[in-house]
Amino acid sequence: MIYVPKNAWADAAKTVEACEAIMKAEHGSVEPDLAITLTGKKGPKKGKVMKKVLQKKVLQTLTALPHGVIKMSSDIPGLVETSTNVATIATTKKAVEMATSQRSSVGSENAEICTAVRTIFELGGAETKHNDGYPGWKPNLDSPVLAVAKKTYHALYNKDPEVKAVHAGLECGIIGERYPGMDMLSFGPTLEAVHSPDEKIFIDSVDKYWQFLLGILKNVA
């Protein structure tokens, strides 16, 4: 919610209209139904708003924060290697709280972007906290167990598997951090809408996954 003085309402409406035109020009091809509207209702007679100094710090920090892809993988075409995003912004009675998320398959790059984001917050006068997150897990296309898995898949289904890397946190990163050098790959049955109320598993893919797993274990023994 934004408080706008009555005598500034017309100017605010023009600003929103101009922003909508800019956003449509920039993102219309991917968001054809994009719309930005300004609707108003009578605010409280007495209300607290951010002091202008704090408003400036918050807006400057948001403007400075990187958002999106930081680096693409040099090993796998089209794969995002490192990224950061502004996740949530909440205003409490005592503070403005912002949460950001950093991801990378390379641990040192993840540490670097985390440091950059923390520095921007601190330059804006904010206190920062950082949780552990997921360690990086860099794809290894020369993995011996991957080679076994590819041969096993072809033997079972008479076609080559699609080998992919994903830009997300996986348990393999945690395992690899505790057991450096362990050769790993991640696979499983087909899932949809993961980590949401609509998450589902395709039952017919479970047996295929199970037979594939047994075949890999047999061939690496």
PyMOL commands that place a pseudoatom at each C-alpha (Angstrom):
pseudoatom trace, name=CA, resn=MET, resi=1, chain=A, elem=C, hetatm=0, pos=[0.000, 0.000, 0.000]
pseudoatom trace, name=CA, resn=ILE, resi=2, chain=A, elem=C, hetatm=0, pos=[1.248, 3.470, -0.912]
pseudoatom trace, name=CA, resn=TYR, resi=3, chain=A, elem=C, hetatm=0, pos=[-0.009, 6.684, 0.622]
pseudoatom trace, name=CA, resn=VAL, resi=4, chain=A, elem=C, hetatm=0, pos=[-0.456, 9.514, -1.872]
pseudoatom trace, name=CA, resn=PRO, resi=5, chain=A, elem=C, hetatm=0, pos=[-1.588, 13.029, -0.891]
pseudoatom trace, name=CA, resn=LYS, resi=6, chain=A, elem=C, hetatm=0, pos=[-4.875, 14.057, -2.516]
pseudoatom trace, name=CA, resn=ASN, resi=7, chain=A, elem=C, hetatm=0, pos=[-3.222, 16.890, -4.400]
pseudoatom trace, name=CA, resn=ALA, resi=8, chain=A, elem=C, hetatm=0, pos=[-0.671, 14.456, -5.902]
pseudoatom trace, name=CA, resn=TRP, resi=9, chain=A, elem=C, hetatm=0, pos=[-3.132, 11.794, -7.058]
pseudoatom trace, name=CA, resn=ALA, resi=10, chain=A, elem=C, hetatm=0, pos=[-3.259, 12.967, -10.669]
pseudoatom trace, name=CA, resn=ASP, resi=11, chain=A, elem=C, hetatm=0, pos=[0.534, 13.006, -10.912]
pseudoatom trace, name=CA, resn=ALA, resi=12, chain=A, elem=C, hetatm=0, pos=[0.702, 9.501, -9.377]
pseudoatom trace, name=CA, resn=ALA, resi=13, chain=A, elem=C, hetatm=0, pos=[-1.809, 8.214, -11.940]
pseudoatom trace, name=CA, resn=LYS, resi=14, chain=A, elem=C, hetatm=0, pos=[0.293, 9.652, -14.793]
pseudoatom trace, name=CA, resn=THR, resi=15, chain=A, elem=C, hetatm=0, pos=[3.406, 8.022, -13.350]
pseudoatom trace, name=CA, resn=VAL, resi=16, chain=A, elem=C, hetatm=0, pos=[1.707, 4.623, -13.153]
pseudoatom trace, name=CA, resn=GLU, resi=17, chain=A, elem=C, hetatm=0, pos=[0.383, 5.006, -16.698]
pseudoatom trace, name=CA, resn=ALA, resi=18, chain=A, elem=C, hetatm=0, pos=[3.873, 5.838, -17.972]
pseudoatom trace, name=CA, resn=CYS, resi=19, chain=A, elem=C, hetatm=0, pos=[5.356, 2.846, -16.100]
pseudoatom trace, name=CA, resn=GLU, resi=20, chain=A, elem=C, hetatm=0, pos=[2.739, 0.535, -17.613]
pseudoatom trace, name=CA, resn=ALA, resi=21, chain=A, elem=C, hetatm=0, pos=[3.676, 1.670, -21.114]
pseudoatom trace, name=CA, resn=ILE, resi=22, chain=A, elem=C, hetatm=0, pos=[7.366, 1.078, -20.402]
pseudoatom trace, name=CA, resn=MET, resi=23, chain=A, elem=C, hetatm=0, pos=[6.769, -2.380, -18.899]
pseudoatom trace, name=CA, resn=LYS, resi=24, chain=A, elem=C, hetatm=0, pos=[4.578, -3.407, -21.849]
pseudoatom trace, name=CA, resn=ALA, resi=25, chain=A, elem=C, hetatm=0, pos=[7.251, -2.254, -24.293]
pseudoatom trace, name=CA, resn=GLU, resi=26, chain=A, elem=C, hetatm=0, pos=[9.946, -4.178, -22.425]
pseudoatom trace, name=CA, resn=HIS, resi=27, chain=A, elem=C, hetatm=0, pos=[8.049, -7.355, -21.526]
pseudoatom trace, name=CA, resn=GLY, resi=28, chain=A, elem=C, hetatm=0, pos=[4.972, -7.473, -23.773]
pseudoatom trace, name=CA, resn=SER, resi=29, chain=A, elem=C, hetatm=0, pos=[6.275, -10.387, -25.837]
pseudoatom trace, name=CA, resn=VAL, resi=30, chain=A, elem=C, hetatm=0, pos=[6.445, -12.668, -22.775]
pseudoatom trace, name=CA, resn=GLU, resi=31, chain=A, elem=C, hetatm=0, pos=[3.653, -11.045, -20.717]
pseudoatom trace, name=CA, resn=PRO, resi=32, chain=A, elem=C, hetatm=0, pos=[1.032, -10.010, -23.295]
pseudoatom trace, name=CA, resn=ASP, resi=33, chain=A, elem=C, hetatm=0, pos=[-1.639, -9.461, -20.619]
pseudoatom trace, name=CA, resn=LEU, resi=34, chain=A, elem=C, hetatm=0, pos=[0.573, -7.322, -18.395]
pseudoatom trace, name=CA, resn=ALA, resi=35, chain=A, elem=C, hetatm=0, pos=[-1.346, -4.464, -16.753]
pseudoatom trace, name=CA, resn=ILE, resi=36, chain=A, elem=C, hetatm=0, pos=[-0.469, -1.979, -14.025]
pseudoatom trace, name=CA, resn=THR, resi=37, chain=A, elem=C, hetatm=0, pos=[-3.366, -0.140, -12.439]
pseudoatom trace, name=CA, resn=LEU, resi=38, chain=A, elem=C, hetatm=0, pos=[-3.778, 2.390, -9.681]
pseudoatom trace, name=CA, resn=THR, resi=39, chain=A, elem=C, hetatm=0, pos=[-6.819, 2.075, -7.459]
pseudoatom trace, name=CA, resn=GLY, resi=40, chain=A, elem=C, hetatm=0, pos=[-7.399, 4.225, -4.426]
pseudoatom trace, name=CA, resn=LYS, resi=41, chain=A, elem=C, hetatm=0, pos=[-9.346, 4.245, -1.235]
pseudoatom trace, name=CA, resn=LYS, resi=42, chain=A, elem=C, hetatm=0, pos=[-9.541, 6.709, 1.573]
pseudoatom trace, name=CA, resn=GLY, resi=43, chain=A, elem=C, hetatm=0, pos=[-6.607, 6.307, 3.914]
pseudoatom trace, name=CA, resn=PRO, resi=44, chain=A, elem=C, hetatm=0, pos=[-6.508, 6.842, 7.679]
pseudoatom trace, name=CA, resn=LYS, resi=45, chain=A, elem=C, hetatm=0, pos=[-6.617, 10.387, 8.979]
pseudoatom trace, name=CA, resn=LYS, resi=46, chain=A, elem=C, hetatm=0, pos=[-3.466, 9.706, 10.920]
pseudoatom trace, name=CA, resn=GLY, resi=47, chain=A, elem=C, hetatm=0, pos=[-0.941, 7.236, 9.621]
pseudoatom trace, name=CA, resn=LYS, resi=48, chain=A, elem=C, hetatm=0, pos=[2.777, 6.681, 9.797]
pseudoatom trace, name=CA, resn=VAL, resi=49, chain=A, elem=C, hetatm=0, pos=[4.872, 6.593, 6.646]
pseudoatom trace, name=CA, resn=MET, resi=50, chain=A, elem=C, hetatm=0, pos=[8.587, 6.067, 6.139]
pseudoatom trace, name=CA, resn=LYS, resi=51, chain=A, elem=C, hetatm=0, pos=[10.748, 9.074, 6.642]
pseudoatom trace, name=CA, resn=LYS, resi=52, chain=A, elem=C, hetatm=0, pos=[12.186, 10.382, 3.384]
pseudoatom trace, name=CA, resn=VAL, resi=53, chain=A, elem=C, hetatm=0, pos=[15.696, 9.351, 4.412]
pseudoatom trace, name=CA, resn=LEU, resi=54, chain=A, elem=C, hetatm=0, pos=[14.561, 5.740, 4.888]
pseudoatom trace, name=CA, resn=GLN, resi=55, chain=A, elem=C, hetatm=0, pos=[12.510, 5.824, 1.687]
pseudoatom trace, name=CA, resn=LYS, resi=56, chain=A, elem=C, hetatm=0, pos=[15.610, 6.886, -0.212]
pseudoatom trace, name=CA, resn=LYS, resi=57, chain=A, elem=C, hetatm=0, pos=[17.767, 4.138, 1.333]
pseudoatom trace, name=CA, resn=VAL, resi=58, chain=A, elem=C, hetatm=0, pos=[15.185, 1.439, 0.569]
pseudoatom trace, name=CA, resn=LEU, resi=59, chain=A, elem=C, hetatm=0, pos=[14.718, 2.550, -3.042]
pseudoatom trace, name=CA, resn=GLN, resi=60, chain=A, elem=C, hetatm=0, pos=[18.467, 2.940, -3.614]
pseudoatom trace, name=CA, resn=THR, resi=61, chain=A, elem=C, hetatm=0, pos=[19.113, -0.533, -2.206]
pseudoatom trace, name=CA, resn=LEU, resi=62, chain=A, elem=C, hetatm=0, pos=[16.421, -2.104, -4.395]
pseudoatom trace, name=CA, resn=THR, resi=63, chain=A, elem=C, hetatm=0, pos=[17.798, -0.322, -7.441]
pseudoatom trace, name=CA, resn=ALA, resi=64, chain=A, elem=C, hetatm=0, pos=[21.345, -1.500, -6.732]
pseudoatom trace, name=CA, resn=LEU, resi=65, chain=A, elem=C, hetatm=0, pos=[20.517, -5.141, -5.998]
pseudoatom trace, name=CA, resn=PRO, resi=66, chain=A, elem=C, hetatm=0, pos=[21.269, -7.489, -8.926]
pseudoatom trace, name=CA, resn=HIS, resi=67, chain=A, elem=C, hetatm=0, pos=[18.344, -9.635, -10.022]
pseudoatom trace, name=CA, resn=GLY, resi=68, chain=A, elem=C, hetatm=0, pos=[18.481, -12.527, -12.461]
pseudoatom trace, name=CA, resn=VAL, resi=69, chain=A, elem=C, hetatm=0, pos=[21.243, -14.369, -14.282]
pseudoatom trace, name=CA, resn=ILE, resi=70, chain=A, elem=C, hetatm=0, pos=[24.787, -13.525, -13.188]
pseudoatom trace, name=CA, resn=LYS, resi=71, chain=A, elem=C, hetatm=0, pos=[26.687, -16.111, -15.252]
pseudoatom trace, name=CA, resn=MET, resi=72, chain=A, elem=C, hetatm=0, pos=[25.936, -18.831, -17.785]
pseudoatom trace, name=CA, resn=SER, resi=73, chain=A, elem=C, hetatm=0, pos=[27.731, -22.173, -17.739]
pseudoatom trace, name=CA, resn=SER, resi=74, chain=A, elem=C, hetatm=0, pos=[30.757, -22.435, -19.995]
pseudoatom trace, name=CA, resn=ASP, resi=75, chain=A, elem=C, hetatm=0, pos=[30.422, -26.248, -20.037]
pseudoatom trace, name=CA, resn=ILE, resi=76, chain=A, elem=C, hetatm=0, pos=[26.730, -26.766, -20.824]
pseudoatom trace, name=CA, resn=PRO, resi=77, chain=A, elem=C, hetatm=0, pos=[25.096, -24.454, -23.415]
pseudoatom trace, name=CA, resn=GLY, resi=78, chain=A, elem=C, hetatm=0, pos=[21.974, -22.706, -22.152]
pseudoatom trace, name=CA, resn=LEU, resi=79, chain=A, elem=C, hetatm=0, pos=[22.475, -23.600, -18.492]
pseudoatom trace, name=CA, resn=VAL, resi=80, chain=A, elem=C, hetatm=0, pos=[22.378, -20.821, -15.913]
pseudoatom trace, name=CA, resn=GLU, resi=81, chain=A, elem=C, hetatm=0, pos=[25.341, -21.294, -13.587]
pseudoatom trace, name=CA, resn=THR, resi=82, chain=A, elem=C, hetatm=0, pos=[24.894, -18.446, -11.098]
pseudoatom trace, name=CA, resn=SER, resi=83, chain=A, elem=C, hetatm=0, pos=[21.892, -16.255, -10.307]
pseudoatom trace, name=CA, resn=THR, resi=84, chain=A, elem=C, hetatm=0, pos=[20.362, -14.065, -7.633]
pseudoatom trace, name=CA, resn=ASN, resi=85, chain=A, elem=C, hetatm=0, pos=[16.882, -12.709, -7.074]
pseudoatom trace, name=CA, resn=VAL, resi=86, chain=A, elem=C, hetatm=0, pos=[14.978, -10.410, -4.754]
pseudoatom trace, name=CA, resn=ALA, resi=87, chain=A, elem=C, hetatm=0, pos=[12.440, -12.787, -3.220]
pseudoatom trace, name=CA, resn=THR, resi=88, chain=A, elem=C, hetatm=0, pos=[10.270, -10.876, -0.735]
pseudoatom trace, name=CA, resn=ILE, resi=89, chain=A, elem=C, hetatm=0, pos=[9.889, -7.417, 0.772]
pseudoatom trace, name=CA, resn=ALA, resi=90, chain=A, elem=C, hetatm=0, pos=[7.876, -6.898, 3.952]
pseudoatom trace, name=CA, resn=THR, resi=91, chain=A, elem=C, hetatm=0, pos=[7.250, -3.825, 6.073]
pseudoatom trace, name=CA, resn=THR, resi=92, chain=A, elem=C, hetatm=0, pos=[6.912, -4.406, 9.801]
pseudoatom trace, name=CA, resn=LYS, resi=93, chain=A, elem=C, hetatm=0, pos=[6.348, -1.923, 12.606]
pseudoatom trace, name=CA, resn=LYS, resi=94, chain=A, elem=C, hetatm=0, pos=[10.069, -1.647, 13.209]
pseudoatom trace, name=CA, resn=ALA, resi=95, chain=A, elem=C, hetatm=0, pos=[11.778, -2.418, 9.920]
pseudoatom trace, name=CA, resn=VAL, resi=96, chain=A, elem=C, hetatm=0, pos=[11.684, -3.081, 6.203]
pseudoatom trace, name=CA, resn=GLU, resi=97, chain=A, elem=C, hetatm=0, pos=[12.737, -6.687, 5.650]
pseudoatom trace, name=CA, resn=MET, resi=98, chain=A, elem=C, hetatm=0, pos=[14.040, -7.954, 2.309]
pseudoatom trace, name=CA, resn=ALA, resi=99, chain=A, elem=C, hetatm=0, pos=[14.932, -11.533, 1.441]
pseudoatom trace, name=CA, resn=THR, resi=100, chain=A, elem=C, hetatm=0, pos=[17.076, -12.514, -1.519]
pseudoatom trace, name=CA, resn=SER, resi=101, chain=A, elem=C, hetatm=0, pos=[18.172, -15.892, -2.875]
pseudoatom trace, name=CA, resn=GLN, resi=102, chain=A, elem=C, hetatm=0, pos=[21.466, -16.847, -4.522]
pseudoatom trace, name=CA, resn=ARG, resi=103, chain=A, elem=C, hetatm=0, pos=[22.165, -20.066, -6.457]
pseudoatom trace, name=CA, resn=SER, resi=104, chain=A, elem=C, hetatm=0, pos=[25.196, -21.465, -8.215]
pseudoatom trace, name=CA, resn=SER, resi=105, chain=A, elem=C, hetatm=0, pos=[26.559, -24.857, -9.185]
pseudoatom trace, name=CA, resn=VAL, resi=106, chain=A, elem=C, hetatm=0, pos=[30.022, -23.495, -8.317]
pseudoatom trace, name=CA, resn=GLY, resi=107, chain=A, elem=C, hetatm=0, pos=[30.544, -22.915, -4.604]
pseudoatom trace, name=CA, resn=SER, resi=108, chain=A, elem=C, hetatm=0, pos=[33.077, -20.073, -4.990]
pseudoatom trace, name=CA, resn=GLU, resi=109, chain=A, elem=C, hetatm=0, pos=[30.767, -18.187, -7.361]
pseudoatom trace, name=CA, resn=ASN, resi=110, chain=A, elem=C, hetatm=0, pos=[27.865, -18.549, -4.964]
pseudoatom trace, name=CA, resn=ALA, resi=111, chain=A, elem=C, hetatm=0, pos=[30.010, -17.122, -2.157]
pseudoatom trace, name=CA, resn=GLU, resi=112, chain=A, elem=C, hetatm=0, pos=[30.985, -14.227, -4.420]
pseudoatom trace, name=CA, resn=ILE, resi=113, chain=A, elem=C, hetatm=0, pos=[27.446, -13.211, -5.332]
pseudoatom trace, name=CA, resn=CYS, resi=114, chain=A, elem=C, hetatm=0, pos=[26.354, -13.594, -1.690]
pseudoatom trace, name=CA, resn=THR, resi=115, chain=A, elem=C, hetatm=0, pos=[29.136, -11.203, -0.681]
pseudoatom trace, name=CA, resn=ALA, resi=116, chain=A, elem=C, hetatm=0, pos=[28.103, -8.710, -3.362]
pseudoatom trace, name=CA, resn=VAL, resi=117, chain=A, elem=C, hetatm=0, pos=[24.451, -8.740, -2.241]
pseudoatom trace, name=CA, resn=ARG, resi=118, chain=A, elem=C, hetatm=0, pos=[25.420, -8.427, 1.428]
pseudoatom trace, name=CA, resn=THR, resi=119, chain=A, elem=C, hetatm=0, pos=[27.698, -5.481, 0.602]
pseudoatom trace, name=CA, resn=ILE, resi=120, chain=A, elem=C, hetatm=0, pos=[24.874, -3.633, -1.162]
pseudoatom trace, name=CA, resn=PHE, resi=121, chain=A, elem=C, hetatm=0, pos=[22.569, -4.119, 1.811]
pseudoatom trace, name=CA, resn=GLU, resi=122, chain=A, elem=C, hetatm=0, pos=[25.226, -2.903, 4.246]
pseudoatom trace, name=CA, resn=LEU, resi=123, chain=A, elem=C, hetatm=0, pos=[25.992, 0.150, 2.117]
pseudoatom trace, name=CA, resn=GLY, resi=124, chain=A, elem=C, hetatm=0, pos=[22.278, 0.940, 2.388]
pseudoatom trace, name=CA, resn=GLY, resi=125, chain=A, elem=C, hetatm=0, pos=[22.501, 0.771, 6.176]
pseudoatom trace, name=CA, resn=ALA, resi=126, chain=A, elem=C, hetatm=0, pos=[20.855, -2.634, 6.594]
pseudoatom trace, name=CA, resn=GLU, resi=127, chain=A, elem=C, hetatm=0, pos=[21.678, -5.460, 8.954]
pseudoatom trace, name=CA, resn=THR, resi=128, chain=A, elem=C, hetatm=0, pos=[22.186, -8.748, 7.134]
pseudoatom trace, name=CA, resn=LYS, resi=129, chain=A, elem=C, hetatm=0, pos=[21.699, -12.418, 7.978]
pseudoatom trace, name=CA, resn=HIS, resi=130, chain=A, elem=C, hetatm=0, pos=[22.701, -15.369, 5.836]
pseudoatom trace, name=CA, resn=ASN, resi=131, chain=A, elem=C, hetatm=0, pos=[21.577, -18.987, 6.055]
pseudoatom trace, name=CA, resn=ASP, resi=132, chain=A, elem=C, hetatm=0, pos=[23.478, -22.006, 4.783]
pseudoatom trace, name=CA, resn=GLY, resi=133, chain=A, elem=C, hetatm=0, pos=[21.431, -22.726, 1.659]
pseudoatom trace, name=CA, resn=TYR, resi=134, chain=A, elem=C, hetatm=0, pos=[22.550, -25.420, -0.778]
pseudoatom trace, name=CA, resn=PRO, resi=135, chain=A, elem=C, hetatm=0, pos=[26.232, -25.931, -1.639]
pseudoatom trace, name=CA, resn=GLY, resi=136, chain=A, elem=C, hetatm=0, pos=[27.228, -25.864, -5.292]
pseudoatom trace, name=CA, resn=TRP, resi=137, chain=A, elem=C, hetatm=0, pos=[27.314, -29.069, -7.346]
pseudoatom trace, name=CA, resn=LYS, resi=138, chain=A, elem=C, hetatm=0, pos=[29.114, -28.531, -10.637]
pseudoatom trace, name=CA, resn=PRO, resi=139, chain=A, elem=C, hetatm=0, pos=[28.043, -30.837, -13.487]
pseudoatom trace, name=CA, resn=ASN, resi=140, chain=A, elem=C, hetatm=0, pos=[30.682, -33.391, -14.485]
pseudoatom trace, name=CA, resn=LEU, resi=141, chain=A, elem=C, hetatm=0, pos=[30.045, -34.618, -18.015]
pseudoatom trace, name=CA, resn=ASP, resi=142, chain=A, elem=C, hetatm=0, pos=[33.047, -36.976, -17.706]
pseudoatom trace, name=CA, resn=SER, resi=143, chain=A, elem=C, hetatm=0, pos=[31.549, -38.704, -14.648]
pseudoatom trace, name=CA, resn=PRO, resi=144, chain=A, elem=C, hetatm=0, pos=[32.196, -42.490, -14.679]
pseudoatom trace, name=CA, resn=VAL, resi=145, chain=A, elem=C, hetatm=0, pos=[28.822, -43.239, -13.070]
pseudoatom trace, name=CA, resn=LEU, resi=146, chain=A, elem=C, hetatm=0, pos=[27.127, -41.033, -15.684]
pseudoatom trace, name=CA, resn=ALA, resi=147, chain=A, elem=C, hetatm=0, pos=[28.789, -43.095, -18.425]
pseudoatom trace, name=CA, resn=VAL, resi=148, chain=A, elem=C, hetatm=0, pos=[27.457, -46.284, -16.803]
pseudoatom trace, name=CA, resn=ALA, resi=149, chain=A, elem=C, hetatm=0, pos=[23.987, -44.763, -16.518]
pseudoatom trace, name=CA, resn=LYS, resi=150, chain=A, elem=C, hetatm=0, pos=[23.936, -43.773, -20.200]
pseudoatom trace, name=CA, resn=LYS, resi=151, chain=A, elem=C, hetatm=0, pos=[24.987, -47.268, -21.332]
pseudoatom trace, name=CA, resn=THR, resi=152, chain=A, elem=C, hetatm=0, pos=[22.443, -48.867, -18.986]
pseudoatom trace, name=CA, resn=TYR, resi=153, chain=A, elem=C, hetatm=0, pos=[19.620, -46.659, -20.248]
pseudoatom trace, name=CA, resn=HIS, resi=154, chain=A, elem=C, hetatm=0, pos=[20.426, -47.454, -23.865]
pseudoatom trace, name=CA, resn=ALA, resi=155, chain=A, elem=C, hetatm=0, pos=[20.550, -51.181, -23.127]
pseudoatom trace, name=CA, resn=LEU, resi=156, chain=A, elem=C, hetatm=0, pos=[17.168, -51.057, -21.376]
pseudoatom trace, name=CA, resn=TYR, resi=157, chain=A, elem=C, hetatm=0, pos=[15.251, -48.757, -23.707]
pseudoatom trace, name=CA, resn=ASN, resi=158, chain=A, elem=C, hetatm=0, pos=[17.236, -48.836, -26.983]
pseudoatom trace, name=CA, resn=LYS, resi=159, chain=A, elem=C, hetatm=0, pos=[17.753, -45.067, -27.067]
pseudoatom trace, name=CA, resn=ASP, resi=160, chain=A, elem=C, hetatm=0, pos=[20.097, -42.540, -25.530]
pseudoatom trace, name=CA, resn=PRO, resi=161, chain=A, elem=C, hetatm=0, pos=[18.965, -40.611, -22.428]
pseudoatom trace, name=CA, resn=GLU, resi=162, chain=A, elem=C, hetatm=0, pos=[18.808, -36.839, -22.296]
pseudoatom trace, name=CA, resn=VAL, resi=163, chain=A, elem=C, hetatm=0, pos=[21.521, -35.667, -19.905]
pseudoatom trace, name=CA, resn=LYS, resi=164, chain=A, elem=C, hetatm=0, pos=[20.596, -32.358, -18.321]
pseudoatom trace, name=CA, resn=ALA, resi=165, chain=A, elem=C, hetatm=0, pos=[21.747, -30.072, -15.545]
pseudoatom trace, name=CA, resn=VAL, resi=166, chain=A, elem=C, hetatm=0, pos=[19.321, -27.890, -13.593]
pseudoatom trace, name=CA, resn=HIS, resi=167, chain=A, elem=C, hetatm=0, pos=[19.763, -24.533, -11.910]
pseudoatom trace, name=CA, resn=ALA, resi=168, chain=A, elem=C, hetatm=0, pos=[18.430, -25.490, -8.482]
pseudoatom trace, name=CA, resn=GLY, resi=169, chain=A, elem=C, hetatm=0, pos=[19.525, -26.678, -5.070]
pseudoatom trace, name=CA, resn=LEU, resi=170, chain=A, elem=C, hetatm=0, pos=[19.949, -30.454, -4.878]
pseudoatom trace, name=CA, resn=GLU, resi=171, chain=A, elem=C, hetatm=0, pos=[20.847, -32.797, -2.048]
pseudoatom trace, name=CA, resn=CYS, resi=172, chain=A, elem=C, hetatm=0, pos=[23.838, -33.921, -4.124]
pseudoatom trace, name=CA, resn=GLY, resi=173, chain=A, elem=C, hetatm=0, pos=[25.475, -30.594, -3.307]
pseudoatom trace, name=CA, resn=ILE, resi=174, chain=A, elem=C, hetatm=0, pos=[25.193, -31.300, 0.425]
pseudoatom trace, name=CA, resn=ILE, resi=175, chain=A, elem=C, hetatm=0, pos=[26.504, -34.851, 0.017]
pseudoatom trace, name=CA, resn=GLY, resi=176, chain=A, elem=C, hetatm=0, pos=[29.367, -33.660, -2.180]
pseudoatom trace, name=CA, resn=GLU, resi=177, chain=A, elem=C, hetatm=0, pos=[30.368, -31.044, 0.376]
pseudoatom trace, name=CA, resn=ARG, resi=178, chain=A, elem=C, hetatm=0, pos=[30.665, -33.712, 3.082]
pseudoatom trace, name=CA, resn=TYR, resi=179, chain=A, elem=C, hetatm=0, pos=[32.328, -36.297, 0.822]
pseudoatom trace, name=CA, resn=PRO, resi=180, chain=A, elem=C, hetatm=0, pos=[34.528, -34.339, -1.622]
pseudoatom trace, name=CA, resn=GLY, resi=181, chain=A, elem=C, hetatm=0, pos=[35.232, -36.159, -4.865]
pseudoatom trace, name=CA, resn=MET, resi=182, chain=A, elem=C, hetatm=0, pos=[32.228, -38.491, -4.663]
pseudoatom trace, name=CA, resn=ASP, resi=183, chain=A, elem=C, hetatm=0, pos=[30.902, -39.311, -8.140]
pseudoatom trace, name=CA, resn=MET, resi=184, chain=A, elem=C, hetatm=0, pos=[27.156, -38.679, -8.306]
pseudoatom trace, name=CA, resn=LEU, resi=185, chain=A, elem=C, hetatm=0, pos=[24.193, -38.165, -10.582]
pseudoatom trace, name=CA, resn=SER, resi=186, chain=A, elem=C, hetatm=0, pos=[20.578, -37.311, -9.821]
pseudoatom trace, name=CA, resn=PHE, resi=187, chain=A, elem=C, hetatm=0, pos=[17.571, -38.996, -11.442]
pseudoatom trace, name=CA, resn=GLY, resi=188, chain=A, elem=C, hetatm=0, pos=[14.115, -40.190, -10.510]
pseudoatom trace, name=CA, resn=PRO, resi=189, chain=A, elem=C, hetatm=0, pos=[10.527, -40.696, -11.677]
pseudoatom trace, name=CA, resn=THR, resi=190, chain=A, elem=C, hetatm=0, pos=[8.676, -37.898, -13.420]
pseudoatom trace, name=CA, resn=LEU, resi=191, chain=A, elem=C, hetatm=0, pos=[7.317, -35.220, -11.065]
pseudoatom trace, name=CA, resn=GLU, resi=192, chain=A, elem=C, hetatm=0, pos=[5.224, -32.153, -11.777]
pseudoatom trace, name=CA, resn=ALA, resi=193, chain=A, elem=C, hetatm=0, pos=[4.582, -28.915, -9.850]
pseudoatom trace, name=CA, resn=VAL, resi=194, chain=A, elem=C, hetatm=0, pos=[7.214, -29.921, -7.300]
pseudoatom trace, name=CA, resn=HIS, resi=195, chain=A, elem=C, hetatm=0, pos=[7.126, -28.221, -3.866]
pseudoatom trace, name=CA, resn=SER, resi=196, chain=A, elem=C, hetatm=0, pos=[3.589, -26.937, -4.386]
pseudoatom trace, name=CA, resn=PRO, resi=197, chain=A, elem=C, hetatm=0, pos=[0.099, -28.080, -3.327]
pseudoatom trace, name=CA, resn=ASP, resi=198, chain=A, elem=C, hetatm=0, pos=[-0.314, -29.436, -6.879]
pseudoatom trace, name=CA, resn=GLU, resi=199, chain=A, elem=C, hetatm=0, pos=[2.773, -31.669, -6.733]
pseudoatom trace, name=CA, resn=LYS, resi=200, chain=A, elem=C, hetatm=0, pos=[2.176, -35.023, -8.414]
pseudoatom trace, name=CA, resn=ILE, resi=201, chain=A, elem=C, hetatm=0, pos=[4.120, -38.075, -9.576]
pseudoatom trace, name=CA, resn=PHE, resi=202, chain=A, elem=C, hetatm=0, pos=[3.516, -39.976, -12.813]
pseudoatom trace, name=CA, resn=ILE, resi=203, chain=A, elem=C, hetatm=0, pos=[2.897, -43.540, -11.635]
pseudoatom trace, name=CA, resn=ASP, resi=204, chain=A, elem=C, hetatm=0, pos=[3.928, -45.137, -14.918]
pseudoatom trace, name=CA, resn=SER, resi=205, chain=A, elem=C, hetatm=0, pos=[7.405, -43.604, -14.574]
pseudoatom trace, name=CA, resn=VAL, resi=206, chain=A, elem=C, hetatm=0, pos=[8.091, -45.219, -11.187]
pseudoatom trace, name=CA, resn=ASP, resi=207, chain=A, elem=C, hetatm=0, pos=[8.728, -48.735, -12.508]
pseudoatom trace, name=CA, resn=LYS, resi=208, chain=A, elem=C, hetatm=0, pos=[10.910, -47.373, -15.297]
pseudoatom trace, name=CA, resn=TYR, resi=209, chain=A, elem=C, hetatm=0, pos=[12.978, -45.455, -12.752]
pseudoatom trace, name=CA, resn=TRP, resi=210, chain=A, elem=C, hetatm=0, pos=[13.236, -48.562, -10.526]
pseudoatom trace, name=CA, resn=GLN, resi=211, chain=A, elem=C, hetatm=0, pos=[14.429, -50.817, -13.357]
pseudoatom trace, name=CA, resn=PHE, resi=212, chain=A, elem=C, hetatm=0, pos=[16.922, -48.160, -14.410]
pseudoatom trace, name=CA, resn=LEU, resi=213, chain=A, elem=C, hetatm=0, pos=[18.270, -47.904, -10.857]
pseudoatom trace, name=CA, resn=LEU, resi=214, chain=A, elem=C, hetatm=0, pos=[18.647, -51.697, -10.596]
pseudoatom trace, name=CA, resn=GLY, resi=215, chain=A, elem=C, hetatm=0, pos=[20.451, -51.752, -13.940]
pseudoatom trace, name=CA, resn=ILE, resi=216, chain=A, elem=C, hetatm=0, pos=[22.908, -49.078, -12.856]
pseudoatom trace, name=CA, resn=LEU, resi=217, chain=A, elem=C, hetatm=0, pos=[23.648, -50.870, -9.590]
pseudoatom trace, name=CA, resn=LYS, resi=218, chain=A, elem=C, hetatm=0, pos=[24.221, -54.108, -11.470]
pseudoatom trace, name=CA, resn=ASN, resi=219, chain=A, elem=C, hetatm=0, pos=[26.616, -52.487, -13.934]
pseudoatom trace, name=CA, resn=VAL, resi=220, chain=A, elem=C, hetatm=0, pos=[28.692, -50.551, -11.389]
pseudoatom trace, name=CA, resn=ALA, resi=221, chain=A, elem=C, hetatm=0, pos=[29.145, -53.586, -9.141]
for i in range(1, 221): cmd.bond("trace and resi %d" % i, "trace and resi %d" % (i + 1))
show_as sticks, trace
zoom trace
